[in-house]
Amino acid sequence: MKNSLFALLLLISVTAIAQNDGWNISTTNNKNYTGIVVANGRIGLLPSEKPFQVEQIILNNVFDKESPLGVSKILL
């Protein structure tokens, strides 16, 4: 009985400790904001200095659909 009570008490204390939110990061000053570059090998998005805005879109090996002459065009 003592062992099961001790195990229950240990389980409750471990779950109480696990509720801690240790990875919450916040800021009040976004003056030196640098967004992340998002790319998949063909299309890349370069972030702007302003949050949630894109400065440049980079296309790598992205082709326009075949033209009437049968030649695909690279998009620049």
N, CA, C and O atoms as a Tripos MOL2 file, in Angstrom:
@<TRIPOS>MOLECULE
protein
  304   303    76     0     0
PROTEIN
NO_CHARGES

@<TRIPOS>ATOM
      1 N           0.8250   -1.1970    0.0000 N.3       1 MET1
      2 CA          0.0000    0.0000    0.0000 C.3       1 MET1
      3 C           0.8730    1.2660    0.0000 C.2       1 MET1
      4 O           0.5880    2.2430   -0.6930 O.2       1 MET1
      5 N           1.9550    1.2110    0.8110 N.am      2 LYS2
      6 CA          2.8430    2.3670    0.8790 C.3       2 LYS2
      7 C           3.5270    2.6060   -0.4670 C.2       2 LYS2
      8 O           3.7110    3.7500   -0.8840 O.2       2 LYS2
      9 N           3.9020    1.5170   -1.1400 N.am      3 ASN3
     10 CA          4.5810    1.6580   -2.4330 C.3       3 ASN3
     11 C           3.6670    2.2770   -3.4790 C.2       3 ASN3
     12 O           4.1000    3.1340   -4.2500 O.2       3 ASN3
     13 N           2.4090    1.8540   -3.5170 N.am      4 SER4
     14 CA          1.4770    2.4130   -4.5040 C.3       4 SER4
     15 C           1.1590    3.8690   -4.1880 C.2       4 SER4
     16 O           0.9990    4.6770   -5.1030 O.2       4 SER4
     17 N           1.0640    4.2180   -2.8990 N.am      5 LEU5
     18 CA          0.8170    5.6090   -2.5150 C.3       5 LEU5
     19 C           2.0210    6.4800   -2.8820 C.2       5 LEU5
     20 O           1.8580    7.6020   -3.3610 O.2       5 LEU5
     21 N           3.2260    5.9570   -2.6560 N.am      6 PHE6
     22 CA          4.4390    6.6830   -3.0210 C.3       6 PHE6
     23 C           4.5290    6.8680   -4.5380 C.2       6 PHE6
     24 O           4.9070    7.9410   -5.0080 O.2       6 PHE6
     25 N           4.1880    5.8370   -5.3010 N.am      7 ALA7
     26 CA          4.2180    5.9260   -6.7640 C.3       7 ALA7
     27 C           3.2030    6.9440   -7.2660 C.2       7 ALA7
     28 O           3.4910    7.6980   -8.1960 O.2       7 ALA7
     29 N           2.0190    6.9740   -6.6610 N.am      8 LEU8
     30 CA          0.9920    7.9480   -7.0490 C.3       8 LEU8
     31 C           1.4540    9.3710   -6.7380 C.2       8 LEU8
     32 O           1.2710   10.2770   -7.5510 O.2       8 LEU8
     33 N           2.0470    9.5660   -5.5720 N.am      9 LEU9
     34 CA          2.5530   10.8850   -5.1980 C.3       9 LEU9
     35 C           3.6760   11.3250   -6.1390 C.2       9 LEU9
     36 O           3.7430   12.4940   -6.5190 O.2       9 LEU9
     37 N           4.5440   10.4110   -6.5110 N.am     10 LEU10
     38 CA          5.6250   10.7140   -7.4470 C.3      10 LEU10
     39 C           5.0750   11.0840   -8.8220 C.2      10 LEU10
     40 O           5.5640   12.0220   -9.4510 O.2      10 LEU10
     41 N           4.0710   10.3610   -9.2900 N.am     11 LEU11
     42 CA          3.4570   10.6440  -10.5860 C.3      11 LEU11
     43 C           2.7950   12.0190  -10.5980 C.2      11 LEU11
     44 O           2.9100   12.7520  -11.5810 O.2      11 LEU11
     45 N           2.1140   12.3690   -9.5300 N.am     12 ILE12
     46 CA          1.4540   13.6810   -9.4520 C.3      12 ILE12
     47 C           2.4870   14.8050   -9.4350 C.2      12 ILE12
     48 O           2.2920   15.8330  -10.0830 O.2      12 ILE12
     49 N           3.5880   14.6190   -8.6990 N.am     13 SER13
     50 CA          4.6060   15.6750   -8.6430 C.3      13 SER13
     51 C           5.3190   15.8390   -9.9860 C.2      13 SER13
     52 O           5.6650   16.9590  -10.3610 O.2      13 SER13
     53 N           5.5430   14.7520  -10.7110 N.am     14 VAL14
     54 CA          6.1980   14.8390  -12.0170 C.3      14 VAL14
     55 C           5.3020   15.5500  -13.0190 C.2      14 VAL14
     56 O           5.7960   16.3580  -13.8060 O.2      14 VAL14
     57 N           4.0080   15.2780  -13.0160 N.am     15 THR15
     58 CA          3.1030   15.9580  -13.9490 C.3      15 THR15
     59 C           2.9700   17.4330  -13.6090 C.2      15 THR15
     60 O           2.7720   18.2490  -14.5090 O.2      15 THR15
     61 N           3.0740   17.7980  -12.3390 N.am     16 ALA16
     62 CA          3.0080   19.2130  -11.9630 C.3      16 ALA16
     63 C           4.2480   19.9580  -12.4590 C.2      16 ALA16
     64 O           4.1480   21.1070  -12.8880 O.2      16 ALA16
     65 N           5.4040   19.3190  -12.4040 N.am     17 ILE17
     66 CA          6.6380   19.9480  -12.8810 C.3      17 ILE17
     67 C           6.6370   20.0410  -14.4030 C.2      17 ILE17
     68 O           7.1640   21.0070  -14.9560 O.2      17 ILE17
     69 N           6.0620   19.0670  -15.0850 N.am     18 ALA18
     70 CA          6.0550   19.0340  -16.5450 C.3      18 ALA18
     71 C           5.1820   20.1270  -17.1510 C.2      18 ALA18
     72 O           5.2720   20.3710  -18.3540 O.2      18 ALA18
     73 N           4.3530   20.7830  -16.3710 N.am     19 GLN19
     74 CA          3.4640   21.8210  -16.8720 C.3      19 GLN19
     75 C           4.1800   23.1590  -17.0600 C.2      19 GLN19
     76 O           3.5710   24.1060  -17.5580 O.2      19 GLN19
     77 N           5.4350   23.2650  -16.6810 N.am     20 ASN20
     78 CA          6.1940   24.5050  -16.7980 C.3      20 ASN20
     79 C           6.4070   24.8580  -18.2710 C.2      20 ASN20
     80 O           6.8260   24.0120  -19.0610 O.2      20 ASN20
     81 N           6.1160   26.1160  -18.6390 N.am     21 ASP21
     82 CA          6.2850   26.5870  -20.0130 C.3      21 ASP21
     83 C           7.6330   27.2920  -20.1180 C.2      21 ASP21
     84 O           7.7130   28.5110  -19.9690 O.2      21 ASP21
     85 N           8.6880   26.5300  -20.3730 N.am     22 GLY22
     86 CA         10.0290   27.0860  -20.3800 C.3      22 GLY22
     87 C          10.4730   27.6580  -21.7140 C.2      22 GLY22
     88 O          11.5360   28.2760  -21.7680 O.2      22 GLY22
     89 N           9.7120   27.4870  -22.8060 N.am     23 TRP23
     90 CA         10.1470   27.9120  -24.1320 C.3      23 TRP23
     91 C           9.2950   29.0420  -24.6810 C.2      23 TRP23
     92 O           9.1050   29.1240  -25.8950 O.2      23 TRP23
     93 N           8.7910   29.8920  -23.8540 N.am     24 ASN24
     94 CA          7.9870   31.0240  -24.2900 C.3      24 ASN24
     95 C           8.9120   32.2330  -24.4400 C.2      24 ASN24
     96 O           9.4120   32.7580  -23.4450 O.2      24 ASN24
     97 N           9.1400   32.6750  -25.6730 N.am     25 ILE25
     98 CA         10.0360   33.7970  -25.9540 C.3      25 ILE25
     99 C           9.2030   34.9710  -26.4510 C.2      25 ILE25
    100 O           8.3650   34.8120  -27.3380 O.2      25 ILE25
    101 N           9.4330   36.1430  -25.8820 N.am     26 SER26
    102 CA          8.6910   37.3290  -26.3150 C.3      26 SER26
    103 C           9.6420   38.5240  -26.3430 C.2      26 SER26
    104 O          10.7190   38.4980  -25.7470 O.2      26 SER26
    105 N           9.2150   39.5690  -27.0490 N.am     27 THR27
    106 CA         10.0250   40.7770  -27.1440 C.3      27 THR27
    107 C           9.1090   41.9920  -27.2210 C.2      27 THR27
    108 O           7.9500   41.8890  -27.6230 O.2      27 THR27
    109 N           9.6390   43.1230  -26.8370 N.am     28 THR28
    110 CA          8.8840   44.3710  -26.9550 C.3      28 THR28
    111 C           9.4990   45.2850  -28.0090 C.2      28 THR28
    112 O           8.8530   46.2310  -28.4600 O.2      28 THR28
    113 N          10.7430   45.0110  -28.4060 N.am     29 ASN29
    114 CA         11.4380   45.8380  -29.3810 C.3      29 ASN29
    115 C          11.8320   44.9710  -30.5770 C.2      29 ASN29
    116 O          12.6580   44.0680  -30.4430 O.2      29 ASN29
    117 N          11.2510   45.2390  -31.7350 N.am     30 ASN30
    118 CA         11.5930   44.4660  -32.9350 C.3      30 ASN30
    119 C          12.4110   45.3110  -33.9140 C.2      30 ASN30
    120 O          12.2810   45.1590  -35.1290 O.2      30 ASN30
    121 N          13.2470   46.1940  -33.3880 N.am     31 LYS31
    122 CA         14.0360   47.0910  -34.2240 C.3      31 LYS31
    123 C          15.0350   46.3290  -35.0930 C.2      31 LYS31
    124 O          15.1960   46.6540  -36.2690 O.2      31 LYS31
    125 N          15.6970   45.3390  -34.5460 N.am     32 ASN32
    126 CA         16.6940   44.5640  -35.2930 C.3      32 ASN32
    127 C          16.1000   43.2480  -35.7800 C.2      32 ASN32
    128 O          16.7700   42.2170  -35.7360 O.2      32 ASN32
    129 N          14.8810   43.2700  -36.2320 N.am     33 TYR33
    130 CA         14.1900   42.0590  -36.6830 C.3      33 TYR33
    131 C          14.8100   41.5380  -37.9720 C.2      33 TYR33
    132 O          15.0130   42.2970  -38.9210 O.2      33 TYR33
    133 N          15.1040   40.2670  -38.0050 N.am     34 THR34
    134 CA         15.5460   39.6000  -39.2200 C.3      34 THR34
    135 C          14.7280   38.3330  -39.3560 C.2      34 THR34
    136 O          14.8280   37.4250  -38.5300 O.2      34 THR34
    137 N          13.9270   38.2740  -40.3900 N.am     35 GLY35
    138 CA         13.1170   37.0820  -40.6100 C.3      35 GLY35
    139 C          13.9480   35.9520  -41.1670 C.2      35 GLY35
    140 O          15.1070   36.1440  -41.5370 O.2      35 GLY35
    141 N          13.3600   34.7780  -41.2270 N.am     36 ILE36
    142 CA         14.0750   33.6230  -41.7550 C.3      36 ILE36
    143 C          13.8230   33.5020  -43.2500 C.2      36 ILE36
    144 O          12.7820   33.9250  -43.7510 O.2      36 ILE36
    145 N          14.7680   32.9330  -43.9440 N.am     37 VAL37
    146 CA         14.6290   32.6730  -45.3770 C.3      37 VAL37
    147 C          13.8970   31.3490  -45.5320 C.2      37 VAL37
    148 O          14.2610   30.3520  -44.9070 O.2      37 VAL37
    149 N          12.8710   31.3440  -46.3610 N.am     38 VAL38
    150 CA         12.0980   30.1290  -46.6080 C.3      38 VAL38
    151 C          12.3690   29.7030  -48.0420 C.2      38 VAL38
    152 O          12.1660   30.4810  -48.9740 O.2      38 VAL38
    153 N          12.8250   28.4730  -48.2210 N.am     39 ALA39
    154 CA         13.1270   27.9870  -49.5650 C.3      39 ALA39
    155 C          12.9500   26.4790  -49.6150 C.2      39 ALA39
    156 O          13.0990   25.7880  -48.6070 O.2      39 ALA39
    157 N          12.6290   25.9800  -50.8010 N.am     40 ASN40
    158 CA         12.4830   24.5370  -50.9710 C.3      40 ASN40
    159 C          13.3590   24.0000  -52.0940 C.2      40 ASN40
    160 O          13.1760   22.8570  -52.5140 O.2      40 ASN40
    161 N          14.2970   24.7860  -52.5890 N.am     41 GLY41
    162 CA         15.1630   24.3490  -53.6730 C.3      41 GLY41
    163 C          14.7570   24.9150  -55.0190 C.2      41 GLY41
    164 O          15.5840   24.9910  -55.9270 O.2      41 GLY41
    165 N          13.5240   25.3080  -55.1670 N.am     42 ARG42
    166 CA         13.0520   25.9100  -56.4190 C.3      42 ARG42
    167 C          12.5800   27.3400  -56.2000 C.2      42 ARG42
    168 O          12.8780   28.2220  -57.0060 O.2      42 ARG42
    169 N          11.8570   27.5740  -55.1350 N.am     43 ILE43
    170 CA         11.3330   28.9060  -54.8460 C.3      43 ILE43
    171 C          11.8730   29.3370  -53.4880 C.2      43 ILE43
    172 O          11.8090   28.5750  -52.5230 O.2      43 ILE43
    173 N          12.4090   30.5650  -53.4080 N.am     44 GLY44
    174 CA         12.9280   31.0950  -52.1570 C.3      44 GLY44
    175 C          12.3100   32.4410  -51.8470 C.2      44 GLY44
    176 O          12.0970   33.2520  -52.7490 O.2      44 GLY44
    177 N          12.0190   32.6860  -50.5810 N.am     45 LEU45
    178 CA         11.4510   33.9550  -50.1300 C.3      45 LEU45
    179 C          12.4470   34.6220  -49.1920 C.2      45 LEU45
    180 O          12.7950   34.0600  -48.1530 O.2      45 LEU45
    181 N          12.9100   35.8250  -49.5530 N.am     46 LEU46
    182 CA         13.7970   36.5990  -48.6930 C.3      46 LEU46
    183 C          12.9630   37.5940  -47.9060 C.2      46 LEU46
    184 O          12.1900   38.3490  -48.4960 O.2      46 LEU46
    185 N          13.1040   37.6110  -46.5890 N.am     47 PRO47
    186 CA         12.2710   38.4930  -45.7760 C.3      47 PRO47
    187 C          12.7040   39.9480  -45.8730 C.2      47 PRO47
    188 O          13.8430   40.2550  -46.2230 O.2      47 PRO47
    189 N          11.7810   40.8210  -45.5600 N.am     48 SER48
    190 CA         12.0370   42.2540  -45.5260 C.3      48 SER48
    191 C          12.3950   42.6600  -44.0990 C.2      48 SER48
    192 O          12.3360   41.8320  -43.1900 O.2      48 SER48
    193 N          12.7650   43.9160  -43.8930 N.am     49 GLU49
    194 CA         13.0310   44.4060  -42.5440 C.3      49 GLU49
    195 C          11.7490   44.5030  -41.7330 C.2      49 GLU49
    196 O          11.7820   44.4190  -40.5050 O.2      49 GLU49
    197 N          10.6250   44.6770  -42.4050 N.am     50 LYS50
    198 CA          9.3360   44.7480  -41.7240 C.3      50 LYS50
    199 C           8.8210   43.3320  -41.4870 C.2      50 LYS50
    200 O           8.9210   42.4910  -42.3800 O.2      50 LYS50
    201 N           8.2790   43.0520  -40.3220 N.am     51 PRO51
    202 CA          7.7780   41.7030  -40.0480 C.3      51 PRO51
    203 C           6.6710   41.2930  -41.0190 C.2      51 PRO51
    204 O           5.8240   42.1040  -41.3920 O.2      51 PRO51
    205 N           6.6940   40.0400  -41.4160 N.am     52 PHE52
    206 CA          5.6740   39.4120  -42.2640 C.3      52 PHE52
    207 C           5.5790   40.0190  -43.6590 C.2      52 PHE52
    208 O           4.5100   39.9860  -44.2690 O.2      52 PHE52
    209 N           6.6810   40.5760  -44.1790 N.am     53 GLN53
    210 CA          6.7050   41.0700  -45.5470 C.3      53 GLN53
    211 C           7.8850   40.4490  -46.2910 C.2      53 GLN53
    212 O           8.9310   40.1790  -45.7010 O.2      53 GLN53
    213 N           7.7030   40.2280  -47.5840 N.am     54 VAL54
    214 CA          8.7280   39.5930  -48.4120 C.3      54 VAL54
    215 C           9.4270   40.6650  -49.2340 C.2      54 VAL54
    216 O           8.7740   41.4860  -49.8800 O.2      54 VAL54
    217 N          10.7620   40.6550  -49.2090 N.am     55 GLU55
    218 CA         11.5380   41.6210  -49.9870 C.3      55 GLU55
    219 C          11.7730   41.1160  -51.4060 C.2      55 GLU55
    220 O          11.6660   41.8800  -52.3650 O.2      55 GLU55
    221 N          12.0950   39.8250  -51.5430 N.am     56 GLN56
    222 CA         12.4340   39.2740  -52.8480 C.3      56 GLN56
    223 C          11.9640   37.8270  -52.9370 C.2      56 GLN56
    224 O          11.9730   37.0960  -51.9470 O.2      56 GLN56
    225 N          11.5540   37.4280  -54.1360 N.am     57 ILE57
    226 CA         11.2180   36.0350  -54.4190 C.3      57 ILE57
    227 C          12.2310   35.5310  -55.4370 C.2      57 ILE57
    228 O          12.4020   36.1300  -56.4980 O.2      57 ILE57
    229 N          12.8990   34.4340  -55.1160 N.am     58 ILE58
    230 CA         13.9260   33.8790  -55.9940 C.3      58 ILE58
    231 C          13.4020   32.5800  -56.5860 C.2      58 ILE58
    232 O          12.9490   31.6930  -55.8620 O.2      58 ILE58
    233 N          13.4680   32.4740  -57.9210 N.am     59 LEU59
    234 CA         13.0220   31.2730  -58.6200 C.3      59 LEU59
    235 C          14.2400   30.5380  -59.1600 C.2      59 LEU59
    236 O          15.0800   31.1430  -59.8260 O.2      59 LEU59
    237 N          14.3460   29.2560  -58.8860 N.am     60 ASN60
    238 CA         15.4710   28.4440  -59.3440 C.3      60 ASN60
    239 C          14.9120   27.2480  -60.1080 C.2      60 ASN60
    240 O          14.2310   26.3980  -59.5340 O.2      60 ASN60
    241 N          15.2020   27.1890  -61.3920 N.am     61 ASN61
    242 CA         14.7140   26.1070  -62.2550 C.3      61 ASN61
    243 C          13.1880   26.0260  -62.2820 C.2      61 ASN61
    244 O          12.6170   24.9360  -62.2830 O.2      61 ASN61
    245 N          12.5440   27.1760  -62.3050 N.am     62 VAL62
    246 CA         11.0910   27.2210  -62.4450 C.3      62 VAL62
    247 C          10.8000   27.6300  -63.8810 C.2      62 VAL62
    248 O          11.2570   28.6770  -64.3410 O.2      62 VAL62
    249 N          10.0500   26.8150  -64.5750 N.am     63 PHE63
    250 CA          9.8060   27.0180  -65.9930 C.3      63 PHE63
    251 C           8.3590   27.4110  -66.2460 C.2      63 PHE63
    252 O           7.4410   26.9540  -65.5660 O.2      63 PHE63
    253 N           8.1800   28.2760  -67.2480 N.am     64 ASP64
    254 CA          6.8530   28.6070  -67.7370 C.3      64 ASP64
    255 C           6.3640   27.4300  -68.5730 C.2      64 ASP64
    256 O           7.1690   26.6620  -69.1000 O.2      64 ASP64
    257 N           5.0580   27.2890  -68.6920 N.am     65 LYS65
    258 CA          4.5150   26.1920  -69.5010 C.3      65 LYS65
    259 C           5.0190   26.2970  -70.9300 C.2      65 LYS65
    260 O           5.4210   27.3620  -71.3980 O.2      65 LYS65
    261 N           4.9860   25.1980  -71.5820 N.am     66 GLU66
    262 CA          5.4920   25.1060  -72.9460 C.3      66 GLU66
    263 C           4.7910   26.1100  -73.8640 C.2      66 GLU66
    264 O           3.5660   26.2260  -73.8550 O.2      66 GLU66
    265 N           5.5810   26.8280  -74.6480 N.am     67 SER67
    266 CA          5.0300   27.8050  -75.5860 C.3      67 SER67
    267 C           4.5150   27.0870  -76.8350 C.2      67 SER67
    268 O           4.7270   25.8840  -76.9840 O.2      67 SER67
    269 N           3.8420   27.8070  -77.7300 N.am     68 PRO68
    270 CA          3.3480   27.1710  -78.9600 C.3      68 PRO68
    271 C           4.4560   26.5520  -79.8110 C.2      68 PRO68
    272 O           4.1930   25.6540  -80.6100 O.2      68 PRO68
    273 N           5.6950   27.0270  -79.6440 N.am     69 LEU69
    274 CA          6.8020   26.4730  -80.4260 C.3      69 LEU69
    275 C           7.4030   25.2200  -79.7810 C.2      69 LEU69
    276 O           8.3150   24.6150  -80.3450 O.2      69 LEU69
    277 N           6.9020   24.8290  -78.6090 N.am     70 GLY70
    278 CA          7.3940   23.6230  -77.9520 C.3      70 GLY70
    279 C           8.5890   23.8360  -77.0520 C.2      70 GLY70
    280 O           9.2540   22.8700  -76.6760 O.2      70 GLY70
    281 N           8.8840   25.0990  -76.6890 N.am     71 VAL71
    282 CA         10.0450   25.3970  -75.8540 C.3      71 VAL71
    283 C           9.5660   25.9840  -74.5320 C.2      71 VAL71
    284 O           8.7870   26.9370  -74.5130 O.2      71 VAL71
    285 N          10.0370   25.4060  -73.4220 N.am     72 SER72
    286 CA          9.7220   25.9670  -72.1120 C.3      72 SER72
    287 C          10.6680   27.1220  -71.8260 C.2      72 SER72
    288 O          11.8150   27.1130  -72.2730 O.2      72 SER72
    289 N          10.1910   28.1220  -71.0790 N.am     73 LYS73
    290 CA         11.0030   29.2960  -70.7640 C.3      73 LYS73
    291 C          11.3030   29.3220  -69.2730 C.2      73 LYS73
    292 O          10.4390   29.0180  -68.4500 O.2      73 LYS73
    293 N          12.5430   29.6900  -68.9290 N.am     74 ILE74
    294 CA         12.9080   29.8610  -67.5290 C.3      74 ILE74
    295 C          12.3580   31.1980  -67.0540 C.2      74 ILE74
    296 O          12.5040   32.2120  -67.7360 O.2      74 ILE74
    297 N          11.7270   31.1980  -65.8850 N.am     75 LEU75
    298 CA         11.2220   32.4390  -65.3010 C.3      75 LEU75
    299 C          12.3330   33.0860  -64.4930 C.2      75 LEU75
    300 O          12.9730   32.4210  -63.6790 O.2      75 LEU75
    301 N          12.5690   34.3720  -64.7070 N.am     76 LEU76
    302 CA         13.6060   35.0990  -63.9750 C.3      76 LEU76
    303 C          12.9930   36.0450  -62.9960 C.2      76 LEU76
    304 O          13.7100   36.7480  -62.2840 O.2      76 LEU76
@<TRIPOS>BOND
     1     1     2 1
     2     2     3 1
     3     3     4 2
     4     3     5 am
     5     5     6 1
     6     6     7 1
     7     7     8 2
     8     7     9 am
     9     9    10 1
    10    10    11 1
    11    11    12 2
    12    11    13 am
    13    13    14 1
    14    14    15 1
    15    15    16 2
    16    15    17 am
    17    17    18 1
    18    18    19 1
    19    19    20 2
    20    19    21 am
    21    21    22 1
    22    22    23 1
    23    23    24 2
    24    23    25 am
    25    25    26 1
    26    26    27 1
    27    27    28 2
    28    27    29 am
    29    29    30 1
    30    30    31 1
    31    31    32 2
    32    31    33 am
    33    33    34 1
    34    34    35 1
    35    35    36 2
    36    35    37 am
    37    37    38 1
    38    38    39 1
    39    39    40 2
    40    39    41 am
    41    41    42 1
    42    42    43 1
    43    43    44 2
    44    43    45 am
    45    45    46 1
    46    46    47 1
    47    47    48 2
    48    47    49 am
    49    49    50 1
    50    50    51 1
    51    51    52 2
    52    51    53 am
    53    53    54 1
    54    54    55 1
    55    55    56 2
    56    55    57 am
    57    57    58 1
    58    58    59 1
    59    59    60 2
    60    59    61 am
    61    61    62 1
    62    62    63 1
    63    63    64 2
    64    63    65 am
    65    65    66 1
    66    66    67 1
    67    67    68 2
    68    67    69 am
    69    69    70 1
    70    70    71 1
    71    71    72 2
    72    71    73 am
    73    73    74 1
    74    74    75 1
    75    75    76 2
    76    75    77 am
    77    77    78 1
    78    78    79 1
    79    79    80 2
    80    79    81 am
    81    81    82 1
    82    82    83 1
    83    83    84 2
    84    83    85 am
    85    85    86 1
    86    86    87 1
    87    87    88 2
    88    87    89 am
    89    89    90 1
    90    90    91 1
    91    91    92 2
    92    91    93 am
    93    93    94 1
    94    94    95 1
    95    95    96 2
    96    95    97 am
    97    97    98 1
    98    98    99 1
    99    99   100 2
   100    99   101 am
   101   101   102 1
   102   102   103 1
   103   103   104 2
   104   103   105 am
   105   105   106 1
   106   106   107 1
   107   107   108 2
   108   107   109 am
   109   109   110 1
   110   110   111 1
   111   111   112 2
   112   111   113 am
   113   113   114 1
   114   114   115 1
   115   115   116 2
   116   115   117 am
   117   117   118 1
   118   118   119 1
   119   119   120 2
   120   119   121 am
   121   121   122 1
   122   122   123 1
   123   123   124 2
   124   123   125 am
   125   125   126 1
   126   126   127 1
   127   127   128 2
   128   127   129 am
   129   129   130 1
   130   130   131 1
   131   131   132 2
   132   131   133 am
   133   133   134 1
   134   134   135 1
   135   135   136 2
   136   135   137 am
   137   137   138 1
   138   138   139 1
   139   139   140 2
   140   139   141 am
   141   141   142 1
   142   142   143 1
   143   143   144 2
   144   143   145 am
   145   145   146 1
   146   146   147 1
   147   147   148 2
   148   147   149 am
   149   149   150 1
   150   150   151 1
   151   151   152 2
   152   151   153 am
   153   153   154 1
   154   154   155 1
   155   155   156 2
   156   155   157 am
   157   157   158 1
   158   158   159 1
   159   159   160 2
   160   159   161 am
   161   161   162 1
   162   162   163 1
   163   163   164 2
   164   163   165 am
   165   165   166 1
   166   166   167 1
   167   167   168 2
   168   167   169 am
   169   169   170 1
   170   170   171 1
   171   171   172 2
   172   171   173 am
   173   173   174 1
   174   174   175 1
   175   175   176 2
   176   175   177 am
   177   177   178 1
   178   178   179 1
   179   179   180 2
   180   179   181 am
   181   181   182 1
   182   182   183 1
   183   183   184 2
   184   183   185 am
   185   185   186 1
   186   186   187 1
   187   187   188 2
   188   187   189 am
   189   189   190 1
   190   190   191 1
   191   191   192 2
   192   191   193 am
   193   193   194 1
   194   194   195 1
   195   195   196 2
   196   195   197 am
   197   197   198 1
   198   198   199 1
   199   199   200 2
   200   199   201 am
   201   201   202 1
   202   202   203 1
   203   203   204 2
   204   203   205 am
   205   205   206 1
   206   206   207 1
   207   207   208 2
   208   207   209 am
   209   209   210 1
   210   210   211 1
   211   211   212 2
   212   211   213 am
   213   213   214 1
   214   214   215 1
   215   215   216 2
   216   215   217 am
   217   217   218 1
   218   218   219 1
   219   219   220 2
   220   219   221 am
   221   221   222 1
   222   222   223 1
   223   223   224 2
   224   223   225 am
   225   225   226 1
   226   226   227 1
   227   227   228 2
   228   227   229 am
   229   229   230 1
   230   230   231 1
   231   231   232 2
   232   231   233 am
   233   233   234 1
   234   234   235 1
   235   235   236 2
   236   235   237 am
   237   237   238 1
   238   238   239 1
   239   239   240 2
   240   239   241 am
   241   241   242 1
   242   242   243 1
   243   243   244 2
   244   243   245 am
   245   245   246 1
   246   246   247 1
   247   247   248 2
   248   247   249 am
   249   249   250 1
   250   250   251 1
   251   251   252 2
   252   251   253 am
   253   253   254 1
   254   254   255 1
   255   255   256 2
   256   255   257 am
   257   257   258 1
   258   258   259 1
   259   259   260 2
   260   259   261 am
   261   261   262 1
   262   262   263 1
   263   263   264 2
   264   263   265 am
   265   265   266 1
   266   266   267 1
   267   267   268 2
   268   267   269 am
   269   269   270 1
   270   270   271 1
   271   271   272 2
   272   271   273 am
   273   273   274 1
   274   274   275 1
   275   275   276 2
   276   275   277 am
   277   277   278 1
   278   278   279 1
   279   279   280 2
   280   279   281 am
   281   281   282 1
   282   282   283 1
   283   283   284 2
   284   283   285 am
   285   285   286 1
   286   286   287 1
   287   287   288 2
   288   287   289 am
   289   289   290 1
   290   290   291 1
   291   291   292 2
   292   291   293 am
   293   293   294 1
   294   294   295 1
   295   295   296 2
   296   295   297 am
   297   297   298 1
   298   298   299 1
   299   299   300 2
   300   299   301 am
   301   301   302 1
   302   302   303 1
   303   303   304 2
@<TRIPOS>SUBSTRUCTURE
     1 MET1         2 RESIDUE 1 A MET
     2 LYS2         6 RESIDUE 1 A LYS
     3 ASN3        10 RESIDUE 1 A ASN
     4 SER4        14 RESIDUE 1 A SER
     5 LEU5        18 RESIDUE 1 A LEU
     6 PHE6        22 RESIDUE 1 A PHE
     7 ALA7        26 RESIDUE 1 A ALA
     8 LEU8        30 RESIDUE 1 A LEU
     9 LEU9        34 RESIDUE 1 A LEU
    10 LEU10       38 RESIDUE 1 A LEU
    11 LEU11       42 RESIDUE 1 A LEU
    12 ILE12       46 RESIDUE 1 A ILE
    13 SER13       50 RESIDUE 1 A SER
    14 VAL14       54 RESIDUE 1 A VAL
    15 THR15       58 RESIDUE 1 A THR
    16 ALA16       62 RESIDUE 1 A ALA
    17 ILE17       66 RESIDUE 1 A ILE
    18 ALA18       70 RESIDUE 1 A ALA
    19 GLN19       74 RESIDUE 1 A GLN
    20 ASN20       78 RESIDUE 1 A ASN
    21 ASP21       82 RESIDUE 1 A ASP
    22 GLY22       86 RESIDUE 1 A GLY
    23 TRP23       90 RESIDUE 1 A TRP
    24 ASN24       94 RESIDUE 1 A ASN
    25 ILE25       98 RESIDUE 1 A ILE
    26 SER26      102 RESIDUE 1 A SER
    27 THR27      106 RESIDUE 1 A THR
    28 THR28      110 RESIDUE 1 A THR
    29 ASN29      114 RESIDUE 1 A ASN
    30 ASN30      118 RESIDUE 1 A ASN
    31 LYS31      122 RESIDUE 1 A LYS
    32 ASN32      126 RESIDUE 1 A ASN
    33 TYR33      130 RESIDUE 1 A TYR
    34 THR34      134 RESIDUE 1 A THR
    35 GLY35      138 RESIDUE 1 A GLY
    36 ILE36      142 RESIDUE 1 A ILE
    37 VAL37      146 RESIDUE 1 A VAL
    38 VAL38      150 RESIDUE 1 A VAL
    39 ALA39      154 RESIDUE 1 A ALA
    40 ASN40      158 RESIDUE 1 A ASN
    41 GLY41      162 RESIDUE 1 A GLY
    42 ARG42      166 RESIDUE 1 A ARG
    43 ILE43      170 RESIDUE 1 A ILE
    44 GLY44      174 RESIDUE 1 A GLY
    45 LEU45      178 RESIDUE 1 A LEU
    46 LEU46      182 RESIDUE 1 A LEU
    47 PRO47      186 RESIDUE 1 A PRO
    48 SER48      190 RESIDUE 1 A SER
    49 GLU49      194 RESIDUE 1 A GLU
    50 LYS50      198 RESIDUE 1 A LYS
    51 PRO51      202 RESIDUE 1 A PRO
    52 PHE52      206 RESIDUE 1 A PHE
    53 GLN53      210 RESIDUE 1 A GLN
    54 VAL54      214 RESIDUE 1 A VAL
    55 GLU55      218 RESIDUE 1 A GLU
    56 GLN56      222 RESIDUE 1 A GLN
    57 ILE57      226 RESIDUE 1 A ILE
    58 ILE58      230 RESIDUE 1 A ILE
    59 LEU59      234 RESIDUE 1 A LEU
    60 ASN60      238 RESIDUE 1 A ASN
    61 ASN61      242 RESIDUE 1 A ASN
    62 VAL62      246 RESIDUE 1 A VAL
    63 PHE63      250 RESIDUE 1 A PHE
    64 ASP64      254 RESIDUE 1 A ASP
    65 LYS65      258 RESIDUE 1 A LYS
    66 GLU66      262 RESIDUE 1 A GLU
    67 SER67      266 RESIDUE 1 A SER
    68 PRO68      270 RESIDUE 1 A PRO
    69 LEU69      274 RESIDUE 1 A LEU
    70 GLY70      278 RESIDUE 1 A GLY
    71 VAL71      282 RESIDUE 1 A VAL
    72 SER72      286 RESIDUE 1 A SER
    73 LYS73      290 RESIDUE 1 A LYS
    74 ILE74      294 RESIDUE 1 A ILE
    75 LEU75      298 RESIDUE 1 A LEU
    76 LEU76      302 RESIDUE 1 A LEU
